[in-house]
Amino acid sequence: MSILVFTVTCPDPDAASDIADDLLVRRLAARATLHPPVESHYRALDGVDYSEEITLTLITRPELETAVEFAIRGLHPYDMPPILRHEERANADYEAWVMAETGG
């Protein structure tokens, strides 16, 4: 068994919290963690730019990958939100909890 971890940067705590709450209520995620502000540096049309962002981590089951991405895209204020994901292994009881909380 494995879990799926999404990492999404958001422009502010309100946007991250809105996404987190929506996915939790809809049982698309079992856990959401909002991390302290980070300074993101990235290529932009006029060179290198930077902004302060909130990193949001979402824990779900692999079968919900498409639904979670669709939900994030619908709620995120960026035209092209950075949505990263990877599968992880965790202790068996935590994996079972993630599955149960996301309807699996």
N, C-alpha and C positions, 0 to 999 in steps of 0.2 A: 504494500500500500504506500502511497505518497500523498503529499499535499502540494498545492500550487500557491506560490507566493507572488503577489503583484506588488510592484513598486511604482508609484506615480508621484510626480512632483506637481504641486498645486501653488497658485499664486499667493494664497493666504490661508489662515486657519479656518475661516468660514467655508471656503470652497472644499477643503479637505474634509471637514466635519460633515458637510452636506452629503458628499459622496459616501463617506464611511457609514453614516446613519442610514442612508437609502439602501445600501447593499446589505447591511445587517438586518434591517426590517424585512427586506425581501428574501432573506436567507440565502443570498448569493455569496455572503462572506460570513465566516464564523468569528473572525476577529479583525479589528482595524486598529492600527497604531499610528498616531500622528507624532512625528518627530519634530524636535526644535527646528527653528529656521536654519536654512543652509544658504550659502551664496553659490548660485549656479552661474557658470561661465559657459558661453555657447557662441557659435558662429551665427552672425546675423548679416543682413544685407549690406550693412556699412562696416563690417569687420567683426570684432569680438565685442560681445555685450555681456552684461551680467544682471542678475536680479536676485532678490531674496525670495526663497520659496519654502514651502512646507513639504516634507517627504511623507507620503502616506503609504503604509504597508498594509496589504489586505491578505488574509489567509482564507483559502477555499479548497475545494476539491477539483481535481483536474477536469472532470466532466463539465464543469461550469465555465471553462475558459472563455468560450465565445460569448456567453451571456454576460459575464463580468466585464469583458472588454466593451461590449455594446452599451452596457449601463454606464460605465465610466465615460465613454465618448458622449453619451447623451446628457451627462451632468456637468462635465468639465468645461470651464470657461475658455480654454485654449482651443483654437481651430485644429491644432495638431498636438494633442496631449501626449506627453512621453509616458507610454505604458510598457513597462518591462515586466517580464514574468519568468519564473523558473520553478522547476519541480524540486522539492526537498523531501528528505526523510526526517521523521521525528519519532519520538517515543510512541509506542503503540497506543497507549491510552489517549495521548493528545491527538493522534491521527483519527482515532475512533470518535473523539469529541468533535473534531472538525467535520467529519462525515455526518454525524448525527445533527449538528447544528445547521448544516446546509442541505438537509433533507435526503442525505444519501444512506 
